[in-house]
Amino acid sequence: MAIDSALPSPHGTPVCEKDAKALRFIEEMTRNADSVQERVLAEILSRNGETEYLRRFNLDSATDRDTFKSKVPVVTYEDLQPEIQRIANGDRSAILSSHPVSEFLTSSGTSAGERKLMPTIHEELDRRQLLFSLLMPVMNLYVPGLDKGKGLYFLFVKAETKTASGLLARPVLTSYYKSEQFKTRPYDPFNVYTSPDEAILCVDSFQSMYIQMLCGLIMREEVLRVGAVFASGLLRAIRFLQLNWKQLADDISAGTLNPNVTDPSIRKCMENILKPNPELAEFITKECSAEKWDGIITRIWPNTKYLDVIVTGAMAQYIPTLDHYSGGLPLACTMYASSECFFGLNMKPMCKPSEVSYTIMPNMGYFEFLPHDPNSPPLSPESPPHLVDLAHVQVGKQYELVVTTYAGLNRYRVGDILLVTGYYNSAPQFRFVKRKNVLLSIDSDKTDEAELQKGIDNASLLLKEFNASVIEYTSYADTTTIPGHYVIFWELLVKDAANSPSDEVLNQCCLVVEESLNSVYRQGRVADNSIGPLEIRVVKNGTFEELMDYAISRGASINQYKAPRCVSFTPILELLNGRVVSKHFSPAAPHWVPERRR
């Protein structure tokens, strides 16, 4: 077992007693991870043991791990969907939880292809707030002086929907931002935002973004960190600045607010913030009118110490673009959470994105881990899986995360694949690897997100000599051709139009992607002729902004939105195909030889 037992930090000591208390709590939880897990499961079973769901498995009031594991099955969302639908339809009996379901938390639109409804209870807000409260005490060990300024964070809510029975259904961050825990949070000098709550809570995404950007510009000298939930959200904000800087500068110069901002609460709060400042307006005009956007973040916000965004998993592809706009500022990934449960935090938040590992906090839920083997047969009742406890996972092994929550999920497969990188005290640390789902398939081939991302990364290396990079991408399996073939849509950042990648280079990119894919795919291309040459379609700049706008118009959360890595919905394909500027195909078959069987 690898042990990382001290808080590794160039600064070392807590900056205040509040931070010291939070860090002591982290130490207590992680030093006793196994006993905390035992207590958490006992609490959950004591509370929910008499629910309709758990009564099916005849626990007989047992709260120990052995009984729980031997009698309660491992499940997926589809297994629980009938119970969840009953709750959504108004059944208020104790189906999954002995505490009333207060609302549903919706998963992101690209998680396994549908918006899932995760039941939650009111006290979960306190549990999530607790994890949030641990983030800055850790960050303060690495970055001094964050209490001397503000954070420019682009945070958003979306309009809630309601189930048939009237229960709210909304993304987890919308739930948090609209909670009393957030709206009545005590003043904390380490957590002061430039954005007023009125802007964060505005459901109109244009008005919300406009005011958050405007306030960020007005307070530019005070900004010490810039962030959003996902890297894509921060890039969306930069794109907004590119499109709207003239109106923003006009507002700042005259001290009057854009008439397109109509929300009364926003207009009222801005009366105390927006004052005429022609000098600042002139500066913004000078920086933005030149259309030189490299390093724009540090030019507009010169005191920024780091960017606070998620750049792990599929978000890793945004790192070059963030570096372009920020001049290479550090990228901090602080926490690991989902709609099902908040899991843990990064104890080394200023590490390189490729080194990010999250320490699971054992008090957040009961965690088990299913050893991940892509070649193993699907689970079945006849062959129940052997799950590993939190404190007993092995460094270097990959696992699928399984969670049991206070809100009533029992042995629920989250679908995240994690790699154990070490231990912090007795709590394991995990690197997020991928979502467990297949993206593309034409025949017997199955290509997942990690494989596709690897192919994109390898092909992107051919673009470097042209000072170009892939801003965004998605894919689909085109079965209108015989044989079918993979299509990848690329949006490129070309910094010098006179030195754009040639057709030959982009054709070669197709082949590099194919060489990166698995042997089953390459066999289909070479030996079976069941898969046609891979195609890259380059789309106009701004296409993926339109794709995000379309998703948001259909109910996706601006906070949780991630560009889908595979698309099949006809309107989205029509949008993408309508923006294609060039098409490129693999010029040859990839390398493949029959595997030797032992």
N, C-alpha and C positions, 0 to 999 in steps of 0.2 A: 504494500500500500504506500503510495507516494503521499507524503504529508507536507502541506504548506501551512504551517501552524501560526505564523506571525503575520500581522498585517504588513505586507511589503509596501514600503512607501519611502519616497525621498524626504518626506517632512515628518512623518512619524507620529506626532502627538495630536490628540483631538483639540479643536480650536475652542471648544466651550463644553460646559457640563452636559448640555443636551446631546451633543455629539458623543461624548464619552459614554453616556448611558446607552445610546443606540449601539455603539460598538461593543459594549459589554454584553448587550442582548445577543448580538451576532455570535460572539464568542461562546456564550452559554448554550445557544441553540446548536451550534456546529460541533462543540466539544461533546455533546450528548445526543448526537443525531439519532441513534438507534432507540434510546429510551424515550426521546421525544416522539418518534414515530409510533412506538408502542402506545404511548399515552394518547396521541391524536386518534389512532384507530379505535381505542377503547372509548374515547369520548364520542366519536361518530356512531359507533355501534350501540352505545348506551342510549343515545338520542334517537337514532333512526331504526333500531332493531325491530320495533313493532310496526314499521311501515308496511304497507301492502307488498311492496317489492321484496323486502328482505324476509318477510314471513314465509315466502314461497320456499325458502331454502333451509327452514327448520334450524335456525341458529340456537334456539332454546336459551335465549338471553346471554349466550357466550359473547365475549368481547375480545378474545385472544386471536392472534394472527393465524395460528394453525387451523382453528375451526373455520375462520373466515375464508382462508385460502382453499380449504378442502371442500367447502360447500357453495361458495358464491362464484358464479362463472365470470370470465372475462368477456366484456361486451363491446360492441360498437354502437354508433349512433342509431343505426338501423334497428338494432335490437331493442332500443329504448323508445323508438319513435311512437309506438302505440300509447305508452304511458305519458310521454311528453304531449302528445296530441290531446289526450284526455284532460290534462291540466290546462292546456291552451283553450280547450273548449268549455272550461268552467268547473270541472270536477275538483272540489276543494278538500276532498278526503286526503289522508296522509298516504299518498301513493309512493313518492320517492323520499320525501323529507317530512319529519314530524313538525317542522316549522313551516309556516305558510310560504309558498313561493311568492316572492314580492314582484318579480318581473322575469322576463327572459332576456338573456344576453345573446345577441346574434353573432355568429362567427363571420369572418370576412368572406366576401363573395367568392373568393378563389380557393377556399379551403374545401377540398374534395368536391368542388363543383356546385355546392348549394349552400344557402344560408341556413345554418342549423340553429335551433332554439335551445339554449342552455339554461335550465332553470337555476335561479339563484334566490337566496334569502337575504333579508335586510342586513344581518350581521356580517355578511361577506364584505360589505363596504368598509367596515372597520378593519377587516383582515387585509384588504387591498391597501387601505390607507397606511397600515403598519409597514408594509413592504416599501411603499413610496417614501415613508419617513426615514428609511435606512439608506437611501441612495446618496443624499448630500453629505452625511457624515463620512461615508467612504470617500466620496469625491474630494472633500475638503482636505483629506490627507495627502492628496496628490497635487491639487491646484489651490494655492493660497489666495486669499483676498477676494473670494467670490461674494462676500458680504458687502463689498465696496461698490457694487454695481448691480446690473439687472440681466435677466435672461430674455432674449428675443426668441420666443417659442411660438411656432405656428400651430395652434391647437384648435380643433373644430368639433362641433356637434352636428348631428343630423336629426331631421325630424323623426320622432318615434312613430312606429306603427303599433297597432294593438291587435291582440288575438281576438278570437270570437267572443271570449268572455270578458274582454276589456283589459287584460294584463298587458303592460307595456312590453314591447320587444325592441331592443335597441343595442347598439354596440357597447362593449364594456366601458370604453372611455367616455362615451356620451352619458352613460349612467353615472360615472364618477364625476364628470364636470357639472352635471346637474344636481348632484347630491349636496346635502347640507355640509357634509365633510369637506367638500371643496369650496362651496360658496361662503361658508362661515369659518374658513381656516384661519387660525391665528397668524399674525404677522411674523414672518421669519425672514431676517435679512439675507439669508442664503437662498431664498426661494421667491424673489420678487420678479414679476414679469413686466415687460413693457406693455403687453396687451391687457387692456381692461377686461374684466369678466364679461361685460356687456358684449364685447366683440367676440370673445370665445364662445359665448352662449347663443350667438345669433345664428339662426338656421340657414340664412341666406349666405351661401359660400362666397359670393362676390363681396358682399358688404363686410363679412367677417374678415376675409383676406385683406381687403382694402384698408380697413382700420388697423389691423395688426401690422401691416407693412408701414402704414403712415406713422403709427406710434413708434415703431422701430426706427424709422428715419428721424423723427423728432428727437428721440433719446439716443441717437447713434453713439455719442461719446460715453454713455453709461453702460452700453451693452458689453458684457464680458463673455457671453456664450450664446450661440445661435443653434436652434434645434427644431426638430419636428419629431413625430413618432417614427416614421420611416424615412429613409433617405429620399425616396421618391417624393414625399411631401415637401421636403426642403427644396428640392429642385423645382417643384411646382411653384413655390414661392418666388424663386429667382426668375422663373419664366414670367410670373405675374409682374415683377418689377420691370422686366424688359418691355412688357406690353403697356404698362400703365405709368411709367415714371413721369411723363409730361404732366398728367393730371395731378399726380401726387405732388410734384414740384409747384404747380400752380396753387394748390391748396395751402401748401406751406408758405409760399410767398405772400399770399393775400390773407392768410389766417381764416379762410372760409372753407367749409366742407363741401365736397362733391355732392351735388343734388341727387345723384344716383344712390347715395346712402340715405335711406329713408327711415331706418329703424329709430323710433323716438328715443329709446334708452341710450342708444349709441350717440345720437346727436347731442343729447343732454350731457353725457359724460365727457364728450370731446370739447365742450365749451371751456373746460378747465385745462385742457391739454394743448389744443391747437391755437397758437398765437402767430401773428405775422412774423416771418423770419426770412426776408429776401436773401440774406447771405447764405443760409442753409439751402434754400431753393436753387441758388446759383451753383453751389457746390454739387448738388445732385444732378443738375442739368449738365454740368461739365463732365461728370463721371459717366453718365449714362448716354449722353448724345454721341460720344465717340464710338459707341458700339464695340468697345473693347471690354469683354466681360470676364476675361481671365483675371483671377484675383479680386473680383468685385466685392466679395464678402469682407475681406480685410481692408479694402479701400473705403467702403461705406462704413464699416464697423471696425475701426482700427484697433480696438482694445480686446477683440475677440480672442479668447484663449483656446477654445476648442469647439467642435461641432458635436452636438448631442443628438445622435440619430442611430437607428438600427441599420447596420450594414452587414449583418450576417445572413447566411442562407442566400436566398434569391436576391436580396438587397446588395450583395457584394458587387454586383455588376455596376453599381452606381459610383463606386469608389473613385475611378479615374475622373468622372465628371465633377464630383465634389472637390477633388483635388484641384481641378482646373479653376473652379469658381472661388475656391478658398485659398489658393496658393499653398496647399499642402498642410492646412491646419490639422491637428490631431482629431481623430474621430472616436468619440466615446460611445460605447454600447453599455448601458447601465443595468438593464434588467431583462428578465425572460418571463413572459406572461402570455396568457391566452384567455379566451372567453370562458374556458372550463375552470381555470384556476390560475392564480399568480404563483410562480414557481420559485424564483430566486433572483440573485443579483450578481453582478460582475465585481469581484473584489479587487481587480486590477483594471479599473475603467479606462485608463490611458494607454493600455497595451495596443499593439497593432491589431487591426481588424482580423487578420488571419490567426491571431492568438487568443481571441475572445473565448473565455470559458465562464459559465455561470455556476455559482455555488447554490445548490438547492437548499432552501430554508425549510427544515423539517417540520416546522409548525404550521405550514400553509395548507397541508392536506396529507393524506397517506399515499406514498408513492411506491410503486413497484415497477420493475423493468423486465420487459420481455426481450431476451436475447434476439438480436436481429440477424437473420440469415436469409438473404434474398432467394436462395435456392431451396429453402425448406418448404414443404407442402403447407397449404392453408390450415389454420387451426380448425378443429372440429370437436364436438362434444365427446367423440370417441377417443380423441388424443388431446386431453387438456394440456395447456402449456405450463411449463415450470417458470414461474416468475421469481426474480431476484429482489430482495429487499434493498432499500436505499443504501444502507451502510455496507452492503456486501457486493456491490458491483465491482467489476475488475477493470483496472486501468488498461486502455487500449482496445476495449471491447465496445461494440455498438449495441444499443438497446432501443426498443420502442417504449415510450413513456406510457404508463398506465396509472390512472389517478382515482382515488376515492376522496370525495369532498363532503364537507359538512352540509352542502346544499342538496345532496342526494344522488350524486353519481357514484356508482360502486364498480370498481375494477374496470374503469372506462378507458378504452384505447384512444389516446389523444391523436395519434397518427404522426407524432414527431419522432424522428430517428436522431438519437444523441450518441456522441462519442465521449467516453470517460477519459478525461485528460489528467486527472489527479484528484487529490483530496485536500480540502481546507479543514484542518482538524479532522473530525471523523465524518464530515459531510462531503460527498463526492462533488466534483466539478465536471461539467459537461460542455462540450462544444456542439452547437446545433449543426446537424449534417443536412437534413432535408425533411420534407414532408413525405410520408409513405404513400405515394400514389404514382401511377403510371401516366405519363403525359402523352406519348405518341405510340401508335401501333398501326402497322399496315397489314401484317400477316401474323407470323408467330413472334415477331420482334416486340419487345417492350422497352421503351426508352423512358427513363425517369428524369426528374428535374436536375439532379446532380450531374447525370451524364450529359444532358443537353447544355448545362452551364459550362461544363468542362470543354465541350466542343466549341462553344462561343468564345471562351477565354483563349483557347488555342488559336482559333481563326483570327481573333483580334490582334494577335501578335504580328500578323502580316500587315496590319494597318499602321503600325507604329512609325515606319519610315515615311509615311505620308502625313504624320502628325494628326491622325484621325482615330476615332474610337467609336464603339457602339454605345449609344446613349440608352437605347431600350430595345427590347425584342419580344416577340411572341412567335408561336408556331401553330401549325395544324397539319393533320394528316389528310392530304388531298387524294381522295379515292375516286375522283372523276376521271383520272388518267388510268390507263392500263399498261403496266402495273401502277399502283398508287405510289406516292412519294411524299417525303417530308417537305414542307414549305416553312421557311423561317422569314419573318418580316423583320427587317433591320431599320432602325432610325440611326443615322450616323451624325457624329459631330466632326465636321471637316473644318479645320482652322484656317486652311489656305486653299481656296477654291481652285487656284492655278496648279495645285499639286494634289488633286483628288486621286483616290485609288482607281486604277484602270479596270476595265471590264475583265481583263485577264487575271488581275489580282483578286477580284471579287469572285470570279469562277473558282480560283484556287482556294479561296476561303470555304467554298462549299465542300471541296474535297477534304480539307483539313477537319471540318466538322465531322464528316463521315468517318475519317480515320480515327476519330476520338470515341466513336460509338461502339457498343458491345459487339461481340463476335456473332451473335444471332442476327443482328442487323446486317453486318457485313457479309455474312453467309447468304442472306436474302438478296443482297445486291450482286454478289459475285457468282455464287453457285446455283441458287434457286431462281434467280431472275424474278423474284416475287416483289421486289422493291425497286422503284425507278430512281434515277439520279436526284440527289438532294438539290433543292432550289432555295436561293436567297432572293427575296424581293425587297429592294431598298425603297423606303417610303419617304415622303416629304417630311421636313422638319415640322414638328408640332402635331404630327399624327397621333402620337400616344397621349398628348394632352387632350385631344378630341376623344380618344378612347376612354380616358378617365372621366371626362365630362359626361359622356354617354352613360357610363356605369353609375355615376352619382345621380344622374337624372332618373335612373331606374331603381334607386334606393340604396346603392352602396355607400358605405361610410367613408368620408374623405380622410378620416384618421386611419382607418384600417385598409384603405385601398392599396392593392398591389397589382401591378400589371399582370394579367394572367399569362402564364408561360405556355398555355395551350388554349386555343379558341376553337369553337365549333358553331357558335350561335350565328345564324345567317346575317343579321344586321351588322354584327361586328366584322365579319369577313367582308361584307360589302363595303364597310367604311375603310378597312385596311386596303382592299384591292383598288378602291377608288383613289388612293393616295400613292400608288406605286409609281416610281419614276424610272426604275430599271429592274430587269430580271436577270438572274445569273444561275447557271447550272454547273454541277460537278463535271469536270472535263474527262474524268476517268473513273474507273471503279476503285474502291478502297482495297487495301491489302487484306487478304484472308486466306488462311490455310486451315485444313481440318485439324481440330484439337486432338491431341493424343489422349486416349482413355487409359487410366491405370487400373 
